[in-house]
Amino acid sequence: MLRVVPPGGGPAVALAERALMLEPGASEEAVALRVPDARLWGLDDPQLYRLEVELRDASGATLDILANTFGIRTVEIRDRRLYLNGEWVRLTGITRHEDSP
């Protein structure tokens, strides 16, 4: 089972529960989740979601649980400028070293 918990907690905003059968030697399976009305991660407002993954055997017994946080955002470079969630971000101090005039 995969569950996405919104920033600040509460009920899951995305959920996927399905049986996966991996071939012998395989260790990966792709699963896509859609987060409706996602709150975007920003520099001034870092919204972090929590992804919880639970692995169960055929009888339903829990084998392992993993959780991690992530942010949803768009990043693009347009006209030699960096845009985060569609807004221009001015970067300063990049590649400046103590020996730079």
Distance bins in CASP14 RR format, pairs under 12 A and 6 or more apart:
PFRMAT RR
TARGET T0000
AUTHOR 0000-0000-0000
RMODE 2
METHOD distances of the structure
MODEL  1
1 12 0 0 0 0 1 0 0 0 0 0 0
1 14 0 0 0 0 0 1 0 0 0 0 0
1 15 1 0 0 1 0 0 0 0 0 0 0
1 16 1 0 0 1 0 0 0 0 0 0 0
1 17 1 0 1 0 0 0 0 0 0 0 0
1 18 0 0 0 0 1 0 0 0 0 0 0
1 19 0 0 0 0 0 1 0 0 0 0 0
1 20 0 0 0 0 0 1 0 0 0 0 0
1 31 0 0 0 0 0 1 0 0 0 0 0
1 33 0 0 0 0 0 1 0 0 0 0 0
1 51 0 0 0 0 0 1 0 0 0 0 0
1 52 1 0 0 1 0 0 0 0 0 0 0
1 53 1 0 0 1 0 0 0 0 0 0 0
1 54 1 0 1 0 0 0 0 0 0 0 0
1 55 0 0 0 0 1 0 0 0 0 0 0
1 56 1 0 0 1 0 0 0 0 0 0 0
1 60 0 0 0 0 0 1 0 0 0 0 0
1 62 0 0 0 0 1 0 0 0 0 0 0
1 63 0 0 0 0 0 1 0 0 0 0 0
1 64 0 0 0 0 0 1 0 0 0 0 0
1 65 0 0 0 0 1 0 0 0 0 0 0
1 66 0 0 0 0 0 1 0 0 0 0 0
2 12 0 0 0 0 1 0 0 0 0 0 0
2 13 0 0 0 0 0 1 0 0 0 0 0
2 14 1 0 0 1 0 0 0 0 0 0 0
2 15 1 0 0 1 0 0 0 0 0 0 0
2 16 1 0 1 0 0 0 0 0 0 0 0
2 17 1 0 0 1 0 0 0 0 0 0 0
2 18 0 0 0 0 1 0 0 0 0 0 0
2 20 0 0 0 0 0 1 0 0 0 0 0
2 29 0 0 0 0 0 1 0 0 0 0 0
2 30 0 0 0 0 0 1 0 0 0 0 0
2 31 1 0 1 0 0 0 0 0 0 0 0
2 32 0 0 0 0 1 0 0 0 0 0 0
2 33 1 0 0 1 0 0 0 0 0 0 0
2 34 0 0 0 0 0 1 0 0 0 0 0
2 35 0 0 0 0 0 1 0 0 0 0 0
2 49 0 0 0 0 0 1 0 0 0 0 0
2 50 0 0 0 0 0 1 0 0 0 0 0
2 51 1 0 0 1 0 0 0 0 0 0 0
2 52 1 0 0 1 0 0 0 0 0 0 0
2 53 1 0 1 0 0 0 0 0 0 0 0
2 54 1 0 0 1 0 0 0 0 0 0 0
2 55 0 0 0 0 0 1 0 0 0 0 0
2 56 0 0 0 0 0 1 0 0 0 0 0
2 65 0 0 0 0 0 1 0 0 0 0 0
2 66 0 0 0 0 1 0 0 0 0 0 0
2 67 0 0 0 0 0 1 0 0 0 0 0
2 68 0 0 0 0 0 1 0 0 0 0 0
3 9 0 0 0 0 0 1 0 0 0 0 0
3 10 0 0 0 0 0 1 0 0 0 0 0
3 11 0 0 0 0 1 0 0 0 0 0 0
3 12 1 0 1 0 0 0 0 0 0 0 0
3 13 0 0 0 0 1 0 0 0 0 0 0
3 14 1 0 0 1 0 0 0 0 0 0 0
3 15 1 0 1 0 0 0 0 0 0 0 0
3 16 0 0 0 0 1 0 0 0 0 0 0
3 17 0 0 0 0 1 0 0 0 0 0 0
3 31 0 0 0 0 0 1 0 0 0 0 0
3 33 0 0 0 0 1 0 0 0 0 0 0
3 35 0 0 0 0 0 1 0 0 0 0 0
3 49 0 0 0 0 0 1 0 0 0 0 0
3 50 0 0 0 0 1 0 0 0 0 0 0
3 51 1 0 0 1 0 0 0 0 0 0 0
3 52 1 0 1 0 0 0 0 0 0 0 0
3 53 0 0 0 0 1 0 0 0 0 0 0
3 54 1 0 0 1 0 0 0 0 0 0 0
3 65 0 0 0 0 0 1 0 0 0 0 0
3 66 0 0 0 0 0 1 0 0 0 0 0
3 67 0 0 0 0 1 0 0 0 0 0 0
3 68 0 0 0 0 0 1 0 0 0 0 0
4 10 0 0 0 0 0 1 0 0 0 0 0
4 11 0 0 0 0 0 1 0 0 0 0 0
4 12 1 0 1 0 0 0 0 0 0 0 0
4 13 1 0 1 0 0 0 0 0 0 0 0
4 14 1 1 0 0 0 0 0 0 0 0 0
4 15 1 0 0 1 0 0 0 0 0 0 0
4 16 0 0 0 0 1 0 0 0 0 0 0
4 31 0 0 0 0 0 1 0 0 0 0 0
4 32 0 0 0 0 0 1 0 0 0 0 0
4 33 1 0 1 0 0 0 0 0 0 0 0
4 34 0 0 0 0 1 0 0 0 0 0 0
4 35 1 0 1 0 0 0 0 0 0 0 0
4 36 0 0 0 0 0 1 0 0 0 0 0
4 38 0 0 0 0 1 0 0 0 0 0 0
4 39 0 0 0 0 0 1 0 0 0 0 0
4 48 0 0 0 0 0 1 0 0 0 0 0
4 49 1 0 1 0 0 0 0 0 0 0 0
4 50 1 0 0 1 0 0 0 0 0 0 0
4 51 1 0 1 0 0 0 0 0 0 0 0
4 52 1 0 0 1 0 0 0 0 0 0 0
4 53 0 0 0 0 0 1 0 0 0 0 0
4 67 0 0 0 0 0 1 0 0 0 0 0
4 68 0 0 0 0 0 1 0 0 0 0 0
4 69 0 0 0 0 0 1 0 0 0 0 0
4 70 0 0 0 0 1 0 0 0 0 0 0
4 71 0 0 0 0 0 1 0 0 0 0 0
4 72 0 0 0 0 1 0 0 0 0 0 0
5 11 1 0 0 1 0 0 0 0 0 0 0
5 12 1 0 1 0 0 0 0 0 0 0 0
5 13 1 0 0 1 0 0 0 0 0 0 0
5 14 0 0 0 0 1 0 0 0 0 0 0
5 15 0 0 0 0 0 1 0 0 0 0 0
5 33 0 0 0 0 0 1 0 0 0 0 0
5 35 0 0 0 0 0 1 0 0 0 0 0
5 48 0 0 0 0 1 0 0 0 0 0 0
5 49 1 0 0 1 0 0 0 0 0 0 0
5 50 1 0 1 0 0 0 0 0 0 0 0
5 51 1 0 0 1 0 0 0 0 0 0 0
5 52 1 0 0 1 0 0 0 0 0 0 0
5 53 0 0 0 0 0 1 0 0 0 0 0
5 67 0 0 0 0 1 0 0 0 0 0 0
5 68 0 0 0 0 0 1 0 0 0 0 0
5 69 0 0 0 0 1 0 0 0 0 0 0
5 70 0 0 0 0 0 1 0 0 0 0 0
6 12 0 0 0 0 1 0 0 0 0 0 0
6 13 1 0 1 0 0 0 0 0 0 0 0
6 14 0 0 0 0 1 0 0 0 0 0 0
6 35 0 0 0 0 1 0 0 0 0 0 0
6 36 0 0 0 0 0 1 0 0 0 0 0
6 37 0 0 0 0 1 0 0 0 0 0 0
6 38 0 0 0 0 1 0 0 0 0 0 0
6 39 1 0 0 1 0 0 0 0 0 0 0
6 47 0 0 0 0 1 0 0 0 0 0 0
6 48 0 0 0 0 1 0 0 0 0 0 0
6 49 1 0 0 1 0 0 0 0 0 0 0
6 50 0 0 0 0 1 0 0 0 0 0 0
6 51 0 0 0 0 0 1 0 0 0 0 0
6 69 0 0 0 0 0 1 0 0 0 0 0
6 70 0 0 0 0 0 1 0 0 0 0 0
6 71 0 0 0 0 0 1 0 0 0 0 0
6 72 0 0 0 0 0 1 0 0 0 0 0
7 13 0 0 0 0 1 0 0 0 0 0 0
7 35 0 0 0 0 0 1 0 0 0 0 0
7 38 0 0 0 0 0 1 0 0 0 0 0
7 39 1 0 0 1 0 0 0 0 0 0 0
7 40 0 0 0 0 0 1 0 0 0 0 0
7 41 0 0 0 0 1 0 0 0 0 0 0
7 42 0 0 0 0 0 1 0 0 0 0 0
7 45 0 0 0 0 1 0 0 0 0 0 0
7 46 0 0 0 0 1 0 0 0 0 0 0
7 47 1 0 1 0 0 0 0 0 0 0 0
7 48 1 0 1 0 0 0 0 0 0 0 0
7 49 1 0 0 1 0 0 0 0 0 0 0
7 50 0 0 0 0 1 0 0 0 0 0 0
7 69 0 0 0 0 1 0 0 0 0 0 0
7 70 0 0 0 0 0 1 0 0 0 0 0
7 71 0 0 0 0 1 0 0 0 0 0 0
7 72 0 0 0 0 0 1 0 0 0 0 0
8 39 0 0 0 0 0 1 0 0 0 0 0
8 47 0 0 0 0 1 0 0 0 0 0 0
8 48 0 0 0 0 1 0 0 0 0 0 0
8 49 0 0 0 0 1 0 0 0 0 0 0
8 50 0 0 0 0 1 0 0 0 0 0 0
8 69 0 0 0 0 0 1 0 0 0 0 0
9 39 0 0 0 0 0 1 0 0 0 0 0
9 47 0 0 0 0 0 1 0 0 0 0 0
9 48 0 0 0 0 0 1 0 0 0 0 0
9 49 0 0 0 0 1 0 0 0 0 0 0
9 50 1 0 0 1 0 0 0 0 0 0 0
9 52 0 0 0 0 0 1 0 0 0 0 0
9 69 0 0 0 0 0 1 0 0 0 0 0
10 49 0 0 0 0 0 1 0 0 0 0 0
10 50 0 0 0 0 1 0 0 0 0 0 0
12 33 0 0 0 0 1 0 0 0 0 0 0
12 35 0 0 0 0 1 0 0 0 0 0 0
12 36 0 0 0 0 0 1 0 0 0 0 0
12 49 0 0 0 0 0 1 0 0 0 0 0
12 50 0 0 0 0 1 0 0 0 0 0 0
12 51 0 0 0 0 0 1 0 0 0 0 0
12 52 0 0 0 0 1 0 0 0 0 0 0
12 54 0 0 0 0 0 1 0 0 0 0 0
13 33 0 0 0 0 1 0 0 0 0 0 0
13 34 0 0 0 0 1 0 0 0 0 0 0
13 35 1 0 1 0 0 0 0 0 0 0 0
13 36 1 0 0 1 0 0 0 0 0 0 0
13 37 0 0 0 0 1 0 0 0 0 0 0
13 38 0 0 0 0 1 0 0 0 0 0 0
13 39 0 0 0 0 1 0 0 0 0 0 0
13 47 0 0 0 0 0 1 0 0 0 0 0
13 49 1 0 0 1 0 0 0 0 0 0 0
13 50 0 0 0 0 0 1 0 0 0 0 0
13 51 0 0 0 0 0 1 0 0 0 0 0
13 52 0 0 0 0 0 1 0 0 0 0 0
13 72 0 0 0 0 0 1 0 0 0 0 0
14 31 0 0 0 0 0 1 0 0 0 0 0
14 32 0 0 0 0 1 0 0 0 0 0 0
14 33 1 0 1 0 0 0 0 0 0 0 0
14 34 1 0 0 1 0 0 0 0 0 0 0
14 35 1 0 1 0 0 0 0 0 0 0 0
14 36 1 0 0 1 0 0 0 0 0 0 0
14 37 0 0 0 0 0 1 0 0 0 0 0
14 38 0 0 0 0 1 0 0 0 0 0 0
14 49 0 0 0 0 1 0 0 0 0 0 0
14 50 0 0 0 0 0 1 0 0 0 0 0
14 51 0 0 0 0 1 0 0 0 0 0 0
14 52 0 0 0 0 0 1 0 0 0 0 0
14 70 0 0 0 0 0 1 0 0 0 0 0
14 72 0 0 0 0 0 1 0 0 0 0 0
15 31 0 0 0 0 0 1 0 0 0 0 0
15 33 1 0 0 1 0 0 0 0 0 0 0
15 34 0 0 0 0 0 1 0 0 0 0 0
15 35 0 0 0 0 0 1 0 0 0 0 0
15 36 0 0 0 0 0 1 0 0 0 0 0
15 51 0 0 0 0 0 1 0 0 0 0 0
15 52 0 0 0 0 1 0 0 0 0 0 0
15 53 0 0 0 0 0 1 0 0 0 0 0
15 54 0 0 0 0 0 1 0 0 0 0 0
16 29 0 0 0 0 0 1 0 0 0 0 0
16 30 0 0 0 0 0 1 0 0 0 0 0
16 31 1 0 1 0 0 0 0 0 0 0 0
16 32 0 0 0 0 1 0 0 0 0 0 0
16 33 1 0 1 0 0 0 0 0 0 0 0
16 34 0 0 0 0 1 0 0 0 0 0 0
16 35 0 0 0 0 0 1 0 0 0 0 0
16 51 0 0 0 0 0 1 0 0 0 0 0
16 52 0 0 0 0 0 1 0 0 0 0 0
16 53 0 0 0 0 1 0 0 0 0 0 0
16 54 0 0 0 0 0 1 0 0 0 0 0
17 31 0 0 0 0 0 1 0 0 0 0 0
17 33 0 0 0 0 0 1 0 0 0 0 0
17 52 0 0 0 0 0 1 0 0 0 0 0
17 53 0 0 0 0 0 1 0 0 0 0 0
17 54 0 0 0 0 1 0 0 0 0 0 0
17 55 0 0 0 0 0 1 0 0 0 0 0
17 56 0 0 0 0 1 0 0 0 0 0 0
17 60 0 0 0 0 0 1 0 0 0 0 0
18 29 0 0 0 0 1 0 0 0 0 0 0
18 30 0 0 0 0 0 1 0 0 0 0 0
18 31 1 0 0 1 0 0 0 0 0 0 0
18 32 0 0 0 0 0 1 0 0 0 0 0
18 33 0 0 0 0 0 1 0 0 0 0 0
18 56 0 0 0 0 0 1 0 0 0 0 0
19 29 0 0 0 0 0 1 0 0 0 0 0
19 31 0 0 0 0 0 1 0 0 0 0 0
19 55 0 0 0 0 0 1 0 0 0 0 0
19 56 0 0 0 0 1 0 0 0 0 0 0
19 57 0 0 0 0 0 1 0 0 0 0 0
19 58 0 0 0 0 1 0 0 0 0 0 0
19 60 0 0 0 0 0 1 0 0 0 0 0
20 26 0 0 0 0 1 0 0 0 0 0 0
20 27 0 0 0 0 0 1 0 0 0 0 0
20 28 0 0 0 0 0 1 0 0 0 0 0
20 29 1 0 1 0 0 0 0 0 0 0 0
20 30 0 0 0 0 0 1 0 0 0 0 0
20 31 0 0 0 0 1 0 0 0 0 0 0
20 53 0 0 0 0 0 1 0 0 0 0 0
20 55 0 0 0 0 1 0 0 0 0 0 0
20 56 0 0 0 0 0 1 0 0 0 0 0
20 57 0 0 0 0 0 1 0 0 0 0 0
20 58 0 0 0 0 0 1 0 0 0 0 0
21 29 0 0 0 0 1 0 0 0 0 0 0
21 58 0 0 0 0 1 0 0 0 0 0 0
22 28 0 0 0 0 1 0 0 0 0 0 0
22 29 1 0 0 1 0 0 0 0 0 0 0
22 30 0 0 0 0 0 1 0 0 0 0 0
22 55 0 0 0 0 0 1 0 0 0 0 0
23 29 0 0 0 0 0 1 0 0 0 0 0
29 53 0 0 0 0 0 1 0 0 0 0 0
29 55 0 0 0 0 0 1 0 0 0 0 0
31 51 0 0 0 0 0 1 0 0 0 0 0
31 53 0 0 0 0 1 0 0 0 0 0 0
33 49 0 0 0 0 0 1 0 0 0 0 0
33 51 0 0 0 0 1 0 0 0 0 0 0
33 52 0 0 0 0 0 1 0 0 0 0 0
33 53 0 0 0 0 0 1 0 0 0 0 0
33 70 0 0 0 0 0 1 0 0 0 0 0
33 72 0 0 0 0 0 1 0 0 0 0 0
34 72 0 0 0 0 0 1 0 0 0 0 0
35 41 0 0 0 0 0 1 0 0 0 0 0
35 47 0 0 0 0 0 1 0 0 0 0 0
35 49 1 0 0 1 0 0 0 0 0 0 0
35 50 0 0 0 0 0 1 0 0 0 0 0
35 51 0 0 0 0 0 1 0 0 0 0 0
35 70 0 0 0 0 0 1 0 0 0 0 0
35 71 0 0 0 0 1 0 0 0 0 0 0
35 72 1 0 0 1 0 0 0 0 0 0 0
36 72 0 0 0 0 0 1 0 0 0 0 0
37 47 0 0 0 0 0 1 0 0 0 0 0
37 72 0 0 0 0 0 1 0 0 0 0 0
38 47 0 0 0 0 1 0 0 0 0 0 0
38 48 0 0 0 0 0 1 0 0 0 0 0
38 49 1 0 0 1 0 0 0 0 0 0 0
38 70 0 0 0 0 0 1 0 0 0 0 0
38 71 0 0 0 0 1 0 0 0 0 0 0
38 72 1 0 1 0 0 0 0 0 0 0 0
38 73 0 0 0 0 1 0 0 0 0 0 0
38 74 0 0 0 0 0 1 0 0 0 0 0
38 85 0 0 0 0 0 1 0 0 0 0 0
39 45 0 0 0 0 1 0 0 0 0 0 0
39 46 0 0 0 0 0 1 0 0 0 0 0
39 47 1 0 1 0 0 0 0 0 0 0 0
39 48 0 0 0 0 1 0 0 0 0 0 0
39 49 0 0 0 0 1 0 0 0 0 0 0
39 71 0 0 0 0 1 0 0 0 0 0 0
39 72 1 0 0 1 0 0 0 0 0 0 0
39 73 0 0 0 0 0 1 0 0 0 0 0
39 85 0 0 0 0 0 1 0 0 0 0 0
40 46 0 0 0 0 1 0 0 0 0 0 0
40 47 1 0 0 1 0 0 0 0 0 0 0
40 48 0 0 0 0 0 1 0 0 0 0 0
40 49 0 0 0 0 0 1 0 0 0 0 0
40 71 0 0 0 0 1 0 0 0 0 0 0
40 72 1 0 1 0 0 0 0 0 0 0 0
40 73 1 0 1 0 0 0 0 0 0 0 0
40 74 1 0 0 1 0 0 0 0 0 0 0
40 75 0 0 0 0 0 1 0 0 0 0 0
40 84 0 0 0 0 1 0 0 0 0 0 0
40 85 1 0 1 0 0 0 0 0 0 0 0
40 86 0 0 0 0 1 0 0 0 0 0 0
40 87 0 0 0 0 0 1 0 0 0 0 0
41 47 1 0 1 0 0 0 0 0 0 0 0
41 48 1 0 0 1 0 0 0 0 0 0 0
41 49 0 0 0 0 1 0 0 0 0 0 0
41 69 0 0 0 0 0 1 0 0 0 0 0
41 70 0 0 0 0 1 0 0 0 0 0 0
41 71 1 1 0 0 0 0 0 0 0 0 0
41 72 1 0 0 1 0 0 0 0 0 0 0
41 73 1 0 1 0 0 0 0 0 0 0 0
41 74 0 0 0 0 1 0 0 0 0 0 0
41 75 0 0 0 0 0 1 0 0 0 0 0
41 84 0 0 0 0 1 0 0 0 0 0 0
41 85 1 0 0 1 0 0 0 0 0 0 0
42 48 0 0 0 0 0 1 0 0 0 0 0
42 71 0 0 0 0 1 0 0 0 0 0 0
42 72 0 0 0 0 1 0 0 0 0 0 0
42 73 1 0 0 1 0 0 0 0 0 0 0
42 74 0 0 0 0 0 1 0 0 0 0 0
42 75 0 0 0 0 0 1 0 0 0 0 0
42 83 0 0 0 0 0 1 0 0 0 0 0
42 84 1 0 0 1 0 0 0 0 0 0 0
42 85 1 0 0 1 0 0 0 0 0 0 0
42 86 0 0 0 0 0 1 0 0 0 0 0
42 87 0 0 0 0 1 0 0 0 0 0 0
42 89 0 0 0 0 1 0 0 0 0 0 0
43 73 0 0 0 0 1 0 0 0 0 0 0
43 75 0 0 0 0 0 1 0 0 0 0 0
43 82 0 0 0 0 0 1 0 0 0 0 0
43 84 1 0 0 1 0 0 0 0 0 0 0
43 85 0 0 0 0 1 0 0 0 0 0 0
43 87 0 0 0 0 1 0 0 0 0 0 0
43 88 0 0 0 0 0 1 0 0 0 0 0
43 89 1 0 0 1 0 0 0 0 0 0 0
43 90 0 0 0 0 0 1 0 0 0 0 0
43 91 0 0 0 0 0 1 0 0 0 0 0
44 84 0 0 0 0 0 1 0 0 0 0 0
44 85 0 0 0 0 0 1 0 0 0 0 0
44 87 0 0 0 0 0 1 0 0 0 0 0
44 89 0 0 0 0 0 1 0 0 0 0 0
45 71 0 0 0 0 0 1 0 0 0 0 0
45 73 0 0 0 0 0 1 0 0 0 0 0
45 84 0 0 0 0 0 1 0 0 0 0 0
45 85 0 0 0 0 1 0 0 0 0 0 0
45 87 0 0 0 0 0 1 0 0 0 0 0
46 69 0 0 0 0 1 0 0 0 0 0 0
46 70 0 0 0 0 0 1 0 0 0 0 0
46 71 1 0 0 1 0 0 0 0 0 0 0
46 72 0 0 0 0 0 1 0 0 0 0 0
46 73 0 0 0 0 1 0 0 0 0 0 0
46 84 0 0 0 0 0 1 0 0 0 0 0
46 85 0 0 0 0 0 1 0 0 0 0 0
47 69 0 0 0 0 0 1 0 0 0 0 0
47 70 0 0 0 0 0 1 0 0 0 0 0
47 71 1 0 0 1 0 0 0 0 0 0 0
47 72 1 0 0 1 0 0 0 0 0 0 0
47 73 0 0 0 0 1 0 0 0 0 0 0
47 85 0 0 0 0 0 1 0 0 0 0 0
48 67 0 0 0 0 0 1 0 0 0 0 0
48 68 0 0 0 0 1 0 0 0 0 0 0
48 69 1 0 1 0 0 0 0 0 0 0 0
48 70 1 0 0 1 0 0 0 0 0 0 0
48 71 1 0 1 0 0 0 0 0 0 0 0
48 72 0 0 0 0 1 0 0 0 0 0 0
48 73 0 0 0 0 0 1 0 0 0 0 0
49 67 0 0 0 0 0 1 0 0 0 0 0
49 68 0 0 0 0 1 0 0 0 0 0 0
49 69 1 0 0 1 0 0 0 0 0 0 0
49 70 1 0 1 0 0 0 0 0 0 0 0
49 71 1 0 1 0 0 0 0 0 0 0 0
49 72 1 0 0 1 0 0 0 0 0 0 0
49 73 0 0 0 0 0 1 0 0 0 0 0
50 66 0 0 0 0 0 1 0 0 0 0 0
50 67 1 0 0 1 0 0 0 0 0 0 0
50 68 1 0 0 1 0 0 0 0 0 0 0
50 69 1 0 1 0 0 0 0 0 0 0 0
50 70 0 0 0 0 1 0 0 0 0 0 0
50 71 0 0 0 0 1 0 0 0 0 0 0
51 65 0 0 0 0 0 1 0 0 0 0 0
51 66 0 0 0 0 1 0 0 0 0 0 0
51 67 1 0 0 1 0 0 0 0 0 0 0
51 68 1 0 1 0 0 0 0 0 0 0 0
51 69 1 0 0 1 0 0 0 0 0 0 0
51 70 1 0 0 1 0 0 0 0 0 0 0
51 71 0 0 0 0 1 0 0 0 0 0 0
51 72 0 0 0 0 0 1 0 0 0 0 0
52 62 0 0 0 0 0 1 0 0 0 0 0
52 64 0 0 0 0 0 1 0 0 0 0 0
52 65 1 0 0 1 0 0 0 0 0 0 0
52 66 1 0 0 1 0 0 0 0 0 0 0
52 67 1 0 1 0 0 0 0 0 0 0 0
52 68 0 0 0 0 1 0 0 0 0 0 0
52 69 0 0 0 0 0 1 0 0 0 0 0
52 70 0 0 0 0 0 1 0 0 0 0 0
53 62 0 0 0 0 0 1 0 0 0 0 0
53 63 0 0 0 0 0 1 0 0 0 0 0
53 64 0 0 0 0 1 0 0 0 0 0 0
53 65 1 0 0 1 0 0 0 0 0 0 0
53 66 1 0 1 0 0 0 0 0 0 0 0
53 67 1 0 0 1 0 0 0 0 0 0 0
53 68 0 0 0 0 1 0 0 0 0 0 0
54 60 0 0 0 0 1 0 0 0 0 0 0
54 61 0 0 0 0 0 1 0 0 0 0 0
54 62 1 0 0 1 0 0 0 0 0 0 0
54 63 0 0 0 0 1 0 0 0 0 0 0
54 64 1 0 0 1 0 0 0 0 0 0 0
54 65 1 0 1 0 0 0 0 0 0 0 0
54 66 0 0 0 0 1 0 0 0 0 0 0
54 67 0 0 0 0 1 0 0 0 0 0 0
55 61 0 0 0 0 0 1 0 0 0 0 0
55 62 1 0 0 1 0 0 0 0 0 0 0
55 63 1 0 1 0 0 0 0 0 0 0 0
55 64 1 0 1 0 0 0 0 0 0 0 0
55 65 1 0 0 1 0 0 0 0 0 0 0
55 66 1 0 0 1 0 0 0 0 0 0 0
56 62 1 0 1 0 0 0 0 0 0 0 0
56 63 1 0 0 1 0 0 0 0 0 0 0
56 64 0 0 0 0 1 0 0 0 0 0 0
56 65 0 0 0 0 1 0 0 0 0 0 0
57 63 1 0 1 0 0 0 0 0 0 0 0
57 64 0 0 0 0 0 1 0 0 0 0 0
71 84 0 0 0 0 0 1 0 0 0 0 0
71 85 0 0 0 0 0 1 0 0 0 0 0
72 84 0 0 0 0 0 1 0 0 0 0 0
72 85 0 0 0 0 1 0 0 0 0 0 0
73 83 0 0 0 0 0 1 0 0 0 0 0
73 84 1 0 0 1 0 0 0 0 0 0 0
73 85 1 0 1 0 0 0 0 0 0 0 0
73 86 0 0 0 0 1 0 0 0 0 0 0
73 87 0 0 0 0 0 1 0 0 0 0 0
73 89 0 0 0 0 0 1 0 0 0 0 0
74 82 0 0 0 0 0 1 0 0 0 0 0
74 83 1 0 0 1 0 0 0 0 0 0 0
74 84 1 0 0 1 0 0 0 0 0 0 0
74 85 1 0 1 0 0 0 0 0 0 0 0
74 86 1 0 0 1 0 0 0 0 0 0 0
74 87 0 0 0 0 1 0 0 0 0 0 0
74 89 0 0 0 0 0 1 0 0 0 0 0
75 81 0 0 0 0 0 1 0 0 0 0 0
75 82 1 0 0 1 0 0 0 0 0 0 0
75 83 1 0 0 1 0 0 0 0 0 0 0
75 84 1 0 1 0 0 0 0 0 0 0 0
75 85 0 0 0 0 1 0 0 0 0 0 0
75 86 0 0 0 0 1 0 0 0 0 0 0
75 87 0 0 0 0 0 1 0 0 0 0 0
75 88 0 0 0 0 0 1 0 0 0 0 0
75 89 0 0 0 0 1 0 0 0 0 0 0
76 82 1 0 0 1 0 0 0 0 0 0 0
76 83 1 0 1 0 0 0 0 0 0 0 0
76 84 0 0 0 0 1 0 0 0 0 0 0
76 85 0 0 0 0 1 0 0 0 0 0 0
76 86 1 0 0 1 0 0 0 0 0 0 0
76 87 0 0 0 0 0 1 0 0 0 0 0
76 88 0 0 0 0 0 1 0 0 0 0 0
76 89 0 0 0 0 0 1 0 0 0 0 0
77 83 1 0 0 1 0 0 0 0 0 0 0
77 84 0 0 0 0 0 1 0 0 0 0 0
77 86 0 0 0 0 0 1 0 0 0 0 0
77 88 0 0 0 0 0 1 0 0 0 0 0
77 89 0 0 0 0 0 1 0 0 0 0 0
77 91 0 0 0 0 0 1 0 0 0 0 0
78 84 0 0 0 0 0 1 0 0 0 0 0
78 86 0 0 0 0 1 0 0 0 0 0 0
78 87 0 0 0 0 0 1 0 0 0 0 0
78 88 0 0 0 0 1 0 0 0 0 0 0
78 89 0 0 0 0 0 1 0 0 0 0 0
79 88 0 0 0 0 1 0 0 0 0 0 0
80 88 0 0 0 0 0 1 0 0 0 0 0
80 91 0 0 0 0 0 1 0 0 0 0 0
81 87 0 0 0 0 0 1 0 0 0 0 0
81 88 1 0 1 0 0 0 0 0 0 0 0
81 89 0 0 0 0 1 0 0 0 0 0 0
81 90 0 0 0 0 1 0 0 0 0 0 0
81 91 0 0 0 0 1 0 0 0 0 0 0
82 88 1 0 0 1 0 0 0 0 0 0 0
82 89 1 0 1 0 0 0 0 0 0 0 0
82 90 0 0 0 0 1 0 0 0 0 0 0
82 91 1 0 0 1 0 0 0 0 0 0 0
82 92 0 0 0 0 0 1 0 0 0 0 0
82 94 0 0 0 0 0 1 0 0 0 0 0
83 89 1 0 0 1 0 0 0 0 0 0 0
83 90 0 0 0 0 0 1 0 0 0 0 0
83 91 0 0 0 0 0 1 0 0 0 0 0
84 90 0 0 0 0 0 1 0 0 0 0 0
84 91 0 0 0 0 0 1 0 0 0 0 0
93 100 0 0 0 0 1 0 0 0 0 0 0
94 100 0 0 0 0 0 1 0 0 0 0 0
END
